[in-house]
Amino acid sequence: MNLRPAQVTTLVLALTGGLFAAPAHAQWQWIEKDGRKMFSDRPPPADIQDKDILRRPQGASRASMAAETATIAAVKPASAPALKASAPKLSGKDAELEAKKKKAEDDEAAKKKADEEKLAKTKAENCERAKSGLATLQSGVRMASVNAKGEREVYDDAKRQAETKRTQEIIDSSCK
């Protein structure tokens, strides 16, 4: 192919001009009510307040862009709604974060259940000890204990009665 320099210049300008002269799409940026940052070439929905709009195309207002969007929507082929319906819906939830939350909740529930089982086991053991102690107190055998000075004290009737009452209270609270 034999081109003259003027033709080469024209061809190069036409090719590069096509790349750089393409109209730039307007970019809107706003924050949704759930806190997600949204980017679009269309203006945000009417329920988004102006303070939540972070960036808008130069010289564009919501009303002018909304009118342009309505014009484009009127020209779209009938298959466009079908395409929109088949697009995946984004829930805005992070599946990994949800899984971590669920695992933490499950771990907390398991720990709580283990603590409850341990408490129930301790209460059952206290109940058995108290019942055994009460049976000994009511049997009438001679009993003694060691006081704070390390001396042995034999239970008299008053001490036996007080100890029986205390043991019965333990049974009442532990053996439910």
Residue, then its C-alpha position, 0 to 999 in steps of 0.5 A: m500500500n502506497l500512501r502519501p504523507a498527507q494521507v498517513t497524517t489524516l489516517v493517524l489523526a482519524l484513528t487516534g481521534g476516534l479513541f480520544a474523542a469518544p464522549a466520556h460517560a458521566q459518573w455519579q457517586w452517592i451513598e445509599k441508605d444502608g451505607r454502600k457507596m454507589f457509582s453510576d452513569r445515571p443520577p441517584p434515585a429520588d430518595i437519596q438526599d443531595k448531601d449524600i451525593l459525593r460526585r456528579p458530572q460537570g454541569a449536570s443536575r438531577a433533573s437534566m440527567a433524569a430527563e435524559t435517562a427517561t429519553i434513553a429508556a423510551v428508545k430501548p428495545a423491549s428486551a431490555p427489561a428481560l435482561k434487567a430481570s435476569a441480572p443477579k441481585l446484590s444483597g449488600k451482605d458479605a457472606e464471609l462476614e455473615a459466616k463468621k458472625k454465625k460461628a461466633e454466635d454458635d461458639e457463644a451459645a456452646k460456651k453458655k450451655a457448657d457453663e450451665e451444665k457445669l453449674a447444674k453438676t455442681k448443684a447436684e454434687n452440693c445437694e448430695r453432700a448436704k443430704s449426706g450431712l443431714a442424714t449424719l446429723q439426724s442419726g444421733v451419732r456423736m459429732a465434732s468439728v475443729n474451731a479456728k484455734g485448732e481445738r476439737e469441739v463436740y456438738d451439743d444439742a444447740k450446735r446440732q440443731a443450728e447445723t441441721k437448719r443450715t444443712q436443710e437450707i443448703i438442700d432447699s436451695s441446691c436440690k430443686 
